[in-house]
Amino acid sequence: MAFAGVVVAFAIGEGIIRIATANQQNYIIEMWRYAKLLKKQSADPAVGHDHIPNRTAMLENVAVRINSLGLRGPEPVKNAPHRVAIIGDSIAFGWGVPEDDTLRGHLVKLLPDSIDVINVGVGNRNIDQAVSQWIDLRNKIAADTLVIMVAPRATTSVSTKSAGWLVEHSALAAIGLTIFEQLSSGEYGPQALVDGYKKQWSSPEGKKIIKGAFDKLLKIKNKDKSNVIIIDVPEPHDFNDYKFNFMQQEIRSLSDKYGFEYVSTLSLLKGPPSSSYWVSDRDVHPNGKALKIMADATVGDIKLFYESNK
């Protein structure tokens, strides 16, 4: 009887959670749905997970389409003279924003038709996993410019292990696990966020992750004679009283060391309330306005590369 009661209570809780989050405004549940509907385990352990090709979904009330290559957006333009590949995590993917408002969408509007732009962003991965995916993908499609969005979670150690059947199939379990992980960390508030990122970026593992990605990019650049542009994506909670400059210092230092073009965006986002650049009050991912600023800051370097290599 006790077990039956637990099952009934769990089923009721599951129903309540699903009804309460049916408006697609709960960040945790929408990320859970993203993983459930659009992602699969990658055949390459270095990548972790990929998109399932030829899938569509509504996430945070935004239509998302995945093409035959497992990339968000339309099919690549065949026989395009030039191609830009945008590489990164959920920010490159354009989480929470319509396709036309992603970085790819803005660059398509800013660049001539002779330059195809593809979105290689996948949510919840670090920078080394993102670059590893491009290494696998470049055997299928070429690009002569790589735009790498290095975000705050770029140096995070991301587990590729399954969270288990229950979490994969239950919204209640997904929320419960997330809350448990947050509470068990014992760290809360703005200063805890700063301290956590400092620890992550200065750790041997974090340094190994970003160095590994930059090493791979350098090999690609030398082999393909490609243009590599690093977009420095700042932590989004407060651009005006910014506490994460250690990230920008590290990204700029590495970009200079490896000879990559470096695009700083923090100063361009200062001024207005930081929340005006968020997808929503519940989700601090960059919205279309913020991504447009990043595109405007990057397009000059892209055009210069092609003009100087005519």
C-alpha positions as CSV (number, residue, x, y, z in Angstrom):
1,M,0.0,0.0,0.0
2,A,2.8,2.4,0.9
3,F,4.5,1.8,-2.5
4,A,1.2,2.3,-4.3
5,G,0.7,5.6,-2.4
6,V,4.1,6.8,-3.5
7,V,3.4,6.0,-7.1
8,V,0.0,7.8,-7.0
9,A,1.6,10.8,-5.3
10,F,4.4,10.9,-7.9
11,A,1.9,10.6,-10.8
12,I,-0.1,13.5,-9.3
13,G,3.0,15.6,-8.9
14,E,4.1,14.8,-12.4
15,G,0.7,16.0,-13.7
16,I,0.8,19.2,-11.7
17,I,4.3,20.0,-12.9
18,R,3.4,19.4,-16.6
19,I,0.2,21.5,-16.3
20,A,2.1,24.3,-14.4
21,T,4.9,24.4,-17.0
22,A,2.7,24.0,-20.1
23,N,3.2,27.7,-20.9
24,Q,6.8,26.9,-21.8
25,Q,8.2,29.6,-19.5
26,N,10.0,27.3,-17.0
27,Y,13.7,27.3,-17.9
28,I,14.5,24.0,-16.2
29,I,11.6,22.1,-17.9
30,E,12.3,23.7,-21.3
31,M,16.0,22.6,-21.2
32,W,14.7,19.1,-20.2
33,R,12.4,19.1,-23.1
34,Y,15.2,20.3,-25.4
35,A,17.3,17.3,-24.4
36,K,14.4,14.9,-24.7
37,L,13.1,16.1,-28.1
38,L,16.1,17.3,-30.0
39,K,19.3,15.7,-28.6
40,K,21.0,12.3,-28.7
41,Q,24.2,10.8,-27.5
42,S,27.0,11.5,-29.9
43,A,29.0,8.6,-31.5
44,D,32.1,10.7,-30.6
45,P,32.8,10.7,-26.8
46,A,34.7,14.0,-27.2
47,V,31.5,15.7,-28.3
48,G,29.0,14.2,-25.8
49,H,25.7,14.9,-27.5
50,D,24.4,16.1,-30.9
51,H,21.1,17.2,-32.3
52,I,18.8,14.6,-33.9
53,P,18.7,15.5,-37.6
54,N,15.4,16.7,-39.2
55,R,13.6,17.4,-36.0
56,T,11.4,20.4,-34.9
57,A,10.1,21.6,-31.5
58,M,8.6,24.5,-29.7
59,L,10.9,25.5,-26.8
60,E,10.2,28.6,-24.7
61,N,7.5,29.4,-27.2
62,V,10.1,29.6,-30.0
63,A,10.1,27.4,-33.1
64,V,13.3,25.4,-33.4
65,R,14.2,23.4,-36.5
66,I,17.1,21.0,-36.9
67,N,18.4,20.3,-40.4
68,S,19.8,17.1,-41.9
69,L,23.2,17.8,-40.5
70,G,21.9,18.2,-37.0
71,L,22.3,22.0,-37.1
72,R,19.7,24.6,-36.1
73,G,18.4,26.4,-39.2
74,P,18.0,25.8,-42.9
75,E,20.1,23.4,-45.0
76,P,23.5,24.9,-45.9
77,V,23.7,26.5,-49.3
78,K,25.3,24.1,-51.7
79,N,28.3,25.3,-53.6
80,A,28.5,28.5,-51.6
81,P,31.8,30.3,-52.4
82,H,32.3,31.0,-48.7
83,R,30.9,29.8,-45.5
84,V,30.9,31.0,-41.8
85,A,30.4,28.4,-39.1
86,I,29.3,29.6,-35.7
87,I,30.5,27.3,-33.0
88,G,29.6,27.2,-29.3
89,D,26.9,26.3,-26.7
90,S,23.3,27.4,-26.2
91,I,24.3,31.1,-26.9
92,A,25.5,30.2,-30.3
93,F,22.5,28.0,-30.8
94,G,20.3,30.9,-29.9
95,W,18.4,29.5,-27.0
96,G,15.1,31.3,-26.5
97,V,15.2,33.5,-29.6
98,P,13.6,33.0,-33.0
99,E,15.9,31.8,-35.8
100,D,16.2,35.2,-37.5
101,D,17.4,36.7,-34.2
102,T,20.2,34.2,-33.5
103,L,23.8,35.3,-34.3
104,R,23.5,33.3,-37.5
105,G,20.3,35.1,-38.4
106,H,21.8,38.5,-37.9
107,L,25.0,37.7,-39.8
108,V,23.0,36.4,-42.7
109,K,21.4,39.8,-43.0
110,L,24.7,41.6,-42.7
111,L,26.8,39.5,-45.1
112,P,26.5,39.2,-48.9
113,D,24.6,36.3,-50.4
114,S,27.9,34.7,-51.5
115,I,28.6,33.9,-47.9
116,D,26.7,31.0,-46.3
117,V,26.3,31.0,-42.5
118,I,25.7,27.8,-40.5
119,N,24.8,27.4,-36.8
120,V,26.9,24.7,-35.1
121,G,25.8,25.7,-31.6
122,V,24.4,23.0,-29.2
123,G,23.2,23.7,-25.7
124,N,24.9,22.4,-22.5
125,R,28.4,21.7,-23.7
126,N,31.8,23.2,-23.1
127,I,34.1,24.9,-25.7
128,D,36.2,21.8,-26.3
129,Q,33.1,19.7,-27.0
130,A,31.9,22.4,-29.4
131,V,35.1,22.5,-31.4
132,S,35.3,18.7,-31.4
133,Q,31.9,18.6,-33.1
134,W,33.2,20.9,-35.8
135,I,36.2,18.6,-36.4
136,D,33.7,15.8,-37.0
137,L,31.4,18.0,-39.1
138,R,34.0,19.6,-41.3
139,N,34.4,16.3,-43.2
140,K,30.9,16.8,-44.4
141,I,30.8,20.6,-45.0
142,A,33.6,23.1,-45.3
143,A,33.9,26.6,-43.8
144,D,36.6,29.2,-44.3
145,T,35.6,31.4,-41.3
146,L,35.0,29.9,-37.8
147,V,33.3,32.2,-35.3
148,I,33.7,30.8,-31.8
149,M,31.5,32.1,-29.1
150,V,33.4,31.6,-25.8
151,A,30.8,31.9,-23.0
152,P,31.1,31.7,-19.2
153,R,30.5,28.0,-19.1
154,A,33.1,27.3,-21.8
155,T,35.5,25.8,-19.2
156,T,32.9,23.7,-17.4
157,S,33.4,20.0,-17.1
158,V,30.2,18.6,-18.7
159,S,29.2,15.0,-17.9
160,T,28.0,13.0,-20.9
161,K,26.5,10.2,-18.7
162,S,22.8,9.7,-18.7
163,A,20.9,11.1,-15.7
164,G,18.9,7.9,-15.6
165,W,15.6,6.8,-17.0
166,L,13.4,8.5,-14.5
167,V,15.0,12.0,-15.0
168,E,14.9,11.5,-18.8
169,H,11.2,10.8,-18.7
170,S,9.8,12.7,-15.8
171,A,9.5,16.5,-15.5
172,L,9.0,16.2,-11.8
173,A,12.3,14.2,-11.4
174,A,14.1,16.7,-13.6
175,I,13.1,19.6,-11.5
176,G,13.8,17.7,-8.3
177,L,17.3,16.8,-9.3
178,T,18.1,20.3,-10.4
179,I,16.9,21.8,-7.0
180,F,18.8,19.1,-5.1
181,E,22.0,19.9,-7.0
182,Q,21.6,23.6,-6.3
183,L,20.9,23.1,-2.6
184,S,23.6,20.5,-2.1
185,S,26.2,22.9,-3.5
186,G,25.7,25.1,-0.4
187,E,26.5,28.2,-2.5
188,Y,23.9,31.0,-3.2
189,G,23.8,34.5,-4.4
190,P,25.8,36.8,-6.7
191,Q,29.1,36.4,-4.8
192,A,28.8,32.6,-5.0
193,L,28.4,32.9,-8.7
194,V,31.6,34.9,-9.0
195,D,33.5,32.6,-6.8
196,G,32.2,29.5,-8.6
197,Y,33.3,30.9,-12.0
198,K,36.7,32.0,-10.6
199,K,37.2,28.4,-9.3
200,Q,36.1,27.0,-12.6
201,W,38.2,29.2,-14.9
202,S,41.4,28.9,-12.7
203,S,41.1,25.1,-12.1
204,P,43.5,22.7,-14.0
205,E,40.5,21.1,-15.6
206,G,39.0,24.4,-16.8
207,K,42.4,25.5,-18.2
208,K,42.8,22.1,-19.9
209,I,39.4,22.4,-21.5
210,I,39.9,25.8,-23.1
211,K,43.5,25.1,-24.1
212,G,42.4,21.9,-25.7
213,A,39.8,23.7,-27.8
214,F,42.3,26.5,-28.8
215,D,44.9,23.8,-29.8
216,K,42.4,22.1,-32.0
217,L,41.3,25.5,-33.6
218,L,44.9,26.3,-34.4
219,K,45.4,23.0,-36.2
220,I,42.2,23.6,-38.2
221,K,43.3,27.1,-39.0
222,N,46.7,26.0,-40.2
223,K,45.4,23.1,-42.2
224,D,42.4,24.8,-43.8
225,K,43.8,28.3,-44.0
226,S,40.7,29.4,-42.3
227,N,39.9,32.6,-40.4
228,V,39.2,32.1,-36.6
229,I,37.3,34.8,-34.7
230,I,36.7,34.5,-31.0
231,I,33.6,36.3,-29.7
232,D,34.1,37.0,-26.0
233,V,30.6,36.5,-24.5
234,P,30.4,38.1,-21.0
235,E,28.5,36.8,-18.0
236,P,25.0,38.2,-18.4
237,H,23.7,39.0,-14.9
238,D,25.1,42.5,-14.6
239,F,27.1,44.2,-17.4
240,N,27.3,47.5,-15.6
241,D,28.7,46.4,-12.3
242,Y,30.7,43.6,-13.9
243,K,32.6,41.1,-11.6
244,F,33.9,38.6,-14.1
245,N,36.8,40.4,-15.9
246,F,39.0,37.4,-15.1
247,M,37.2,35.5,-17.9
248,Q,37.7,38.3,-20.4
249,Q,41.4,38.6,-19.5
250,E,41.9,34.8,-20.1
251,I,40.0,34.7,-23.4
252,R,41.8,37.8,-24.8
253,S,45.2,36.4,-23.6
254,L,44.6,33.1,-25.3
255,S,43.3,34.7,-28.5
256,D,46.4,36.8,-28.8
257,K,48.7,33.9,-28.0
258,Y,47.1,31.7,-30.7
259,G,46.8,34.5,-33.3
260,F,43.0,34.5,-33.5
261,E,40.9,37.6,-34.1
262,Y,39.3,38.7,-30.8
263,V,35.9,40.5,-30.5
264,S,35.1,42.1,-27.1
265,T,31.4,42.7,-26.5
266,L,31.2,43.7,-22.8
267,S,31.7,47.5,-23.3
268,L,29.0,47.4,-26.1
269,L,26.4,45.9,-23.6
270,K,27.0,48.5,-20.8
271,G,24.5,51.2,-20.2
272,P,21.0,49.8,-20.4
273,P,19.7,47.5,-17.7
274,S,21.3,44.1,-18.2
275,S,17.8,42.5,-18.0
276,S,17.0,44.3,-21.3
277,Y,19.4,41.9,-23.0
278,W,17.8,38.7,-21.5
279,V,15.5,36.3,-23.2
280,S,13.1,36.7,-20.2
281,D,13.1,37.6,-16.5
282,R,13.5,33.8,-15.9
283,D,16.2,33.2,-18.4
284,V,19.4,35.3,-18.8
285,H,20.4,33.9,-22.2
286,P,21.2,36.8,-24.6
287,N,18.1,37.9,-26.6
288,G,18.0,39.0,-30.2
289,K,19.0,42.6,-29.2
290,A,22.2,41.4,-27.5
291,L,23.0,39.0,-30.3
292,K,22.5,41.8,-32.9
293,I,25.2,43.8,-31.0
294,M,27.5,40.8,-31.1
295,A,26.9,40.3,-34.8
296,D,27.5,44.0,-35.6
297,A,30.8,43.8,-33.6
298,T,31.9,40.7,-35.6
299,V,30.8,41.3,-39.2
300,G,33.7,43.7,-39.9
301,D,36.3,41.1,-39.2
302,I,34.5,38.6,-41.4
303,K,34.2,41.0,-44.3
304,L,37.9,42.1,-44.0
305,F,39.1,38.5,-44.2
306,Y,37.2,37.9,-47.5
307,E,38.2,41.3,-49.0
308,S,41.9,40.7,-48.2
309,N,41.8,37.1,-49.7
310,K,40.1,37.9,-53.0
